Amino acid sequence: MALAVAVGMGAGAGSIVFRWCLQAFTRLFSGHDDYAADPGGAHPHLPWLGPYFVLLAPVLGGLLYGPLVQRFAKEARGHGVPEVMLAVARRGGRISPKVAVVKTLASALTIGSGGSVGREGPIVQIGSALGSTLGRLARVTEHRMKLLVACGAAAGIAATFNAPLAGVFFAMELILMTFSAEAFGATVLASVTAAVIGRAAFGDTAFLTLPALHVEHLDQYALFALLGVLAGGTGVVFLRGLYLVEDLCDRAWRGPEWLRPAAGGLVLGLVLLAVPEMYGVGYPALEKATEGRYALGFLLLLLVAKMLATSLTIGIGGSGGVFAPSLFLGAMLGAAFGTTAHVLLPGTAGTAGSYALVGMGAVFAGASRAPITAVVILFELTGQYSIILPMMLAIVLATATSRLLSTDTVYTLKLRRRGVDLDGPAPGARLGDQRLTQVMDPLPAPLRTHDLLTEAAERLRHHPQGALPVLDATGAYAGVLTARGAAEALAEEPPAEPRRVEDLLEHPPPVTVDQTLASALRTLVAASDGGVPVLDAPAGQPVGWLTHRAALRALHSAVPTPA
């Protein structure tokens, strides 16, 4: 608890330093607090250049942060969250302390000089590096180290966006990728501590000013559902385009890496000259879209331009997050959708701003596949309970659509391109390559759905696995009956009629013979002590049984005997 509070204090202070650097560099390179609020204007100190100063700003910024990142912390390049996920999943939560310093300066320089990226990636990496450093100094266990890294991520989000709940769920859903009472308690402490510090420095206001959401007709829920599907597709297009542009930048650049951001800054400057609303994070343009102040054609232009500008910024080696660009894309998509719906269904559609708000969360969910975080952060941004139903509907459909179209998210795809699969075995791991046909035990004699529970309980009592497969009257696989489930049912008041096996069926996630042991471990860990059936992939019939003992036996056989 004390370490979590300390991490929250450090991340809160780090967010203040980062925001100060960001504001200072933005004023230095653009002469404005936020150039996107006055797009197309001249630099106050360079009026003779007019709006053309945006051609030079990304180049000068790249000349500063390019050598900094290349020399001191290459992991500070990009959007940051994948590196934190990798550190937790593969490196025991160890992150170099210099990442916090380099990421602060590099991201502030990138955004301040016009890079079209967000603040969440940098602050997550900064907070996580602080948590890892504190854990190393306190000599905590690896489990606690990972927890402190998650605390840093939660605290960074909470302080920067004044969203303590969103920080907690971001850390558990994306960084730890698990939910537990211990993790929730620790991340809440860190998040609340950082949020208090952030509110003392920045005030108790949301970082966005958004209009009220009104659902005027029940028919609008069908429109919100359609928007969710479109948003899921948009999120996938965004993540694919992001790495496509990065590949193109890799092929086009043959010079030294430290010079790449400056050279690519010339191309980014052309985009900023054509669409100056892309300068920096772009919150002013986002707010105008939610207020319905843009025409349909301009909304679509901003949608495409944001994808290109963000992809270019990351592709040339810039440092910044993709959360804010996801919100921006969602706002443009939602506002365009709402404008179109209002023209086609003027008496039903309602205001375009409502769809812009829902689109923000839905596109982020489609890109990141973090639906809980998406719902919570939009609720915290608006403070409106009326947003919950349409937001949940659109976000769930966006997440499902994204899962159908892509196996990866905007965060995991970066790691997979490096050959890292967070769901698979770590490189060099001894356990995991075996096929389940090499590991599984023989299939025990199955029960039938019409068997009496008392008879099935007697068989379970004499069976070492504590669970048995169940077939229906046609011989098809129906589920599993566990000894625990049977015992709990028999301990209840006797029913009027004898209970049968079909009344207590459980359905563990399917495990098939074509899987490796590593890919089946998550299902096995979450299963009952009796294990899970292994199904034949084409027919879906049980052909074997995977137990915890069988997995340990495979591990033992993979470890060489000392000479």
N, C-alpha and C positions, 0 to 999 in steps of 0.2 A: 504493500500500500504506500509506504513511504517512497519507494523508488518510482512508482507510478506518478505520484504527485510531483516528484522532482523532475521527471521527464516532461510532465505537463508544464511546469514552470519554465523549463529550458526551451520547449517548443513554442510556448507563448512569447518568450523573449525573442526567439529566432524569427517568429512571424513579424514582430515589430521591426526588427532589423531588415528583413527582406522587403517589407512594404516601404520602408524608408529608402532603401536602395532603389527599388523600382520607381518610386516617385522622383527621386533625384535624377536617375538616368533618363526617364521620360522627359523631364523638363530640359535636361541637357541636350538631348538629340532632337526634340520636336519643339521646344519652347512652350509647350502646353502641359497642363496637368493630365489631360487625356486627349490626344490628337483626334481620336475617333469622334469626339463630341463636336469638333469643328473641322470636319474633313475638307480638304482642299485649300485650307488656309496656308499662309506663309509662316516661316519661322520668324518670331519677333526680332531676333538678333541678326537674321539674314534675310531681310525683306526683298533684297534684289534677286534672290533665287526663286521667290514665289513658291508654288507648291512643289517645285522640282527638287527641293532639299531631300525629299523622301527617296530619291535615287541614291543619295550618298549616305543616309543614316544607317541602313543595314550593312553597308560596306564598312563603315567606321566601327560599328558595333562588332562585326565579325573579326576585324583586325585585333580587337581587344579580347573577346572571349575565346576565339579560336586557339591561340597559343596557350591561354590559361588552362583550358580543358585538356588539350593535348599533352601539356607538360605535367600537370598535377593530378588530374582525376578524369580519366577517359569515361568512367561510368557516369559522369555528370552530363554527358551528351544525351540528347533525346528527352523523352517525357518522364523518366524517373521511376514510375510505379513498377514496371517490369523488373527493374534491378532490385527493388525492395522485395518483390515477390520471390525472386530467385534467391536472395540472401536468406529469406525465411525458410524456403523449401529445400535448399541445397547446401547452404553455408552456415547453418546453425545460428542465423541472425547476425553474423559478423559483417559490419559495414565500416569502412575506413572513416575516421573522424574528419579527415580533410575534405570528404565529400560535402559535408555541410557548408564549409566555407566556399568551396569552389562552385557548388550548385547555387548558392545565394548570389554570388557575383555574376556567374554565367547567365543565369535565368533573368536576372534584373537587366543585364546588358542586352540580352536577346529581345525581351519584351519592350524595354525602353527605346531600343533602336528600330522598332517596327515589327519585330517578329510576331506572327499571328498565332500565338499559343497562350495557354492558360497558366494560372498560378498554382493549381492543386498538385501537379506533378512535382514541381520544385519543393513546395512546403512539405509534402509527404516524404520526399527523400531527405530533406533537411531534418525534420523531426525524427525520422527513423534512424538516421546517422547519430543523432544526439542520444537516442534511447540505447542504441548498440554500444556507444562509447561509455555511457554510464554503467551499463551491464558489465562491460569488460573491466571497468575500474572496481566494481563491487564484486567481481568474480562469481557471478551467478551461474546457475546451471544453464544448459543449452535451452531447455524449455522456457525458463524465465527470460533468457536473452531474447527469444522470439517474441515473447509477450511484451517486453519493453520496446522492441522495434514497432510492434503494432500500436502500443501506447503512443509512441512518437508520431506515427502516421495519423492516429485519431486526433491527437492534440493539435497537430498542424492544421488539419481541416477545420477543427472547431474554432481555433483562434483566427484563422484567415478569413473564413466565410461566416463567422458568428453562427455556426451550425453544429452545436455539440452532439446532438443525436446522430446527425449524418456522419460525423467523424467516427463515432463508435461503430456504426454499421459498416462504414467503408472499411475500417480496419479488420473487422471480423469476416466480412463477406469477400473481400478482395485480397487482403494481406495474409491473414491466418487461414482463411477458407474453411473455418469451422466456428461453431457456436458453443460456448460453455459458460457456466456461471463465473468461473475464475477469470476468463478472458473478458467477459462483460463487465465485471466489477472493476478490474484494473483499467480497462480502456475508458470507462465512465469517469473514474477519478482523474485520469490524465486529461480527458476531454474537458471536464468541468473546470479544472484548474486553468487550462490554457484559455478557455472561453472567457473566464473572469478577467484574465490578464488582457486578452484581446479587446474586451468591452471597455476596460479601463482606458485603453489606448485609443480605440477607434470609435467608441460609442456603442450603445445597444441598439443598433439598426442593421437591417439586412444589407448586404452589399449590392443588391439590386432593388430598384423600385418598380414593382410590378402591379398591374391593375387588378381589380377584384374579378374573381371568376364567378360567372353565373350560368347555371344550366337551366335554360328557360323552358325547354320541352324535353319530355322523355325520349322523343325520337332522336335527340342529339346523341344519345349513347351509341346508337348505330354508327353515327359519324365519328365519334371518338374511337370506336372499335376499328373502323376502317383506317383512321389516322394511325392507330397503333401498328397495324400491319405495314403501312407505308413507312412509318418511322423505323421499324425493325429492318426493312430493306435499306433505308437510307444509312442506318448505322453500319451495315455490312459494306455498302458502297464506300463509305468513309474509310473504314479500316483497310479495305483492299486498295483504295486509291492512295492512302497514306504510304503504304509500303511499295506500291508501284512507282510512285514518284521518287521514293528513296532509292529504289533500284536504278531508275534512270539517272539520278544524281551520281550514283556509284560508277555507272558506266561512262558518264560524261566527264568526270573529273579524274585526271591523271597526275595532278600536282601534289604537293605536300598537304597533309591533312590539316595542319594548323592554318593554312591559307584558304581552305575550302569554304568556310562561312563567309569570308569577305568576297570571294569570287561569286559564290551563289547569291550574295546579297545584291548584286547587280540585277539579277533576274527578279528577285523578290521586290526590289525597288520599283521595277516596271509595273508589277501587280499593284503595289501601293499607290503608284501614280494614277493608274487607271481606276482603281476602286479604293480611295483613301480610307473608307470605313473599316478596312482590314488592318489598319495600323494598331498594333498591340492586341490586347485581349478583345476589345470591341464591344464592351458592355453598353455604351450609349446607343449604338445601332440596334442592339438586341432589345433594349427598352423601348425604342421607337417602334420596332416591329410589333411588340406586344400591345402597344397603344393604337395600332392600326394606322400608322402614319405613312406607310409605304404602299406603293401600287404593286399589283401582282407581278409584273415583269421585273421590277427592281428587287422584289423579294427573291425571285428565282436567280437573278444575277448574284445577289449577295450569298445565296446558298452555294452556288458553284464556286464563286470567288473564295469563300471561306475554306472550302475543301482544298482548293489549289494553294492558297496562301499558307495554311497550316501544314500541308504536306511539304511544301517547299521549305518552310522554316525548319522542320524536323529533318528533311532530306539533306539540307546543306550543312547539318551539324549543329543547329540551334538547340537551345535548352529550354524546355517548357512543357506544360501539360496539355492533355487532349480533353480534359473534362469541360473546360469553358468553351472550346470549339464545338463540342458535342451539344452543349446547351444552345449555342448560337445557331447551329444547323437546325436543331429542333424548333427554335423560335421561328426561323424563316420558313421551314416546311409547314409548321402549324399555321402561321399567319397566312401563307399562300393557300393552304387547304381551306382555312376558314373563309378567306375572301372568295374563293371559288364556290364554296358551299352556300355562301350568302347570296351570290348571284343566282345559283340554280334553285335554292330553296329559301327564299327571302323570309318566309314566315316561320321557318323551323330552325335554321342553322344557328342563329344567335351571333354574337360578336366574334370577330376574328381573333381578338386577344385571348379568348378562352382556349382556342385551339393552339395558339402559340405557347401558352403555359404548359398544356398537356404535351405538346410536341417536344418541349425541352427535356422533360423527364423520359419520354419514350425513346428519343434518339440516343440519349445517354445509355439507357438500358439496352437498346439494341447493339450499341457499340461495345459496351463493357460487360453485359450480361450480369448486372448487379441490380436486380429489380428492387430489393428492399432499400438500398441506398438511394436509388432514384426517387422512390416514393417519399422517403423521409426528408431528403434535402429540398425537394420542391415544396413540401408542406412547411418546412422551416422558413423557406424564402418568402412564402406568401402569408403564412399564419392563418390560412383559410381552411376550415374543415370541409367546405363544399368542394374542394379540389380532390378529396380522397377517392370518391367513387370513379369519376372519369379517369383520374390519373392511374388508379390501380388497373382498371380495365385496359387502358391503352398500353401501359407498361408490361403487363403480363403478355399481351398479344405481340408486342414488339420483341420481347425476350424469346417467345416461342418462334416467331418468324426468323429472328436472328439465328437461333439454334438450328432451324431447318436449312438455312442458307450457308452457314459456316460453322465449322467445328471449333474455331478459335475466336477470341475476342481481340479488341484493339490492344490489350495488354499481353495476352498469351501468344499472339501471332509473332510478336517481336522475338520472344524466347524460342519459339519453335523454329524460326528461321535460322537461329543459331544452333539448332540441334538439341534444344532443351525441351523436354516434355515433362511438365510438372506432374502429370498423372502417371507417368511411367517410372521405371527404375532410374536411379541416379547413374551417371556414367561410371562404369567400373563396378557397379553393384553386383554382388554374387547371386543375389536372389532376384528372380523375376523373369528370366528368359525362358523357363520351362513352360511347355504347353500343359494345359490342365489335364490332358490325357496321360501325361507322364506323372502327374502329382495326385490325381483324385483317387479316392477309395472306391471299391465296388459299390454299386447301387444296392441299398438294403431293400428287402421285400416291401413293396408299397402297400399302403392302406387303400381302402375304397371309401368314396364319399358317403356311401350308405351304411358303413360299419357303425356299430354302436360305440359311443364314447367310452363306455366301461371296458369293452373288449380292446379298443385301441390303446387305452391307458395301460392295460396289462402288458401289451406288446412293448410299449414305450418303456415300461419299468424294467424290462429285461434287455433293452437295447442300449449299448454304451453311448450312442450319439445324442440321445435326448431329443431327436427330431426324426420324422419319417416323411417320405414323399407320399402324396395322395393322388390317386387316379379316379376319374369319374366313371360312370356306367359304360361309356364307350371305350375306355382305356386311355383317354387323353389326360395329360398332366393337368391337375386342378389346383395344386398348391402344396403347402407343408403343414403338418400338425406337430407342434412342439410339446414336450413334456410339461413345460411351465404352463402353457395355455390349457392343457387338459387338466392339470392339477387345480388351477384356479377355478375352472368351470365345475369340477366335481366338488369343490369346497363350498360352492354356493348352495342356496336352498334348492332342494330337488324339484325339478320342473314337473309339470303335469304329464308330459310325455317324455320318453327316454331321448336324450340328446344324441345326435349323430355327428360324425366327423366333419361333415360339410358345414356344420354350424360354427366351427372354430378354425377354418382355414386361414393361413397366413400366406402372403405373397411376397417373398423377398425379391429384390431386383434380379433379373435373369443373368445367369452366368453360363456361357456356352463353351463348347469344346475347342473352338478356334481361338479362344483368348489365351494370353499368357497369365502366369500366376500373378505378376505385378499388376496387371490391369484388373484382376479379380480381387485384390487384397482389400480395397475400400469396401466392397460388398461384404466380404467375409468378416471384416472388423465390425461392421454395423449389424451383422446377423446374430442370431441366438448362439448359445454355446454349442449347439448341435451341428452347426455348419449350414451349408446351402447345397441344393442339388445342382448338378452340372447338366445342362440341356444340350441335346443334339440340335445344331443351328437350323437345319432345314425344317425338321419336323416339330421341334419344340418339346421333345419327349426327354425325360430324365434318363441319363445313361451312366451317371456316376455321382459321387458325393464328395464335396470338398469340405474338409474340416480344418480347424486351427492346428491340430496335431499333424495333419498331412503337410501343411505349409511349413511348420517347423522342421519336419523330417526332410523336406526339400532343401531348406537352408542348411541343415547339418550335413547333408550329402554334398552340398556345393562347397563347403569349407575344406580345404586340403588338410590332411593329417600332418602334424609336425614330424619332421624326420627325427 
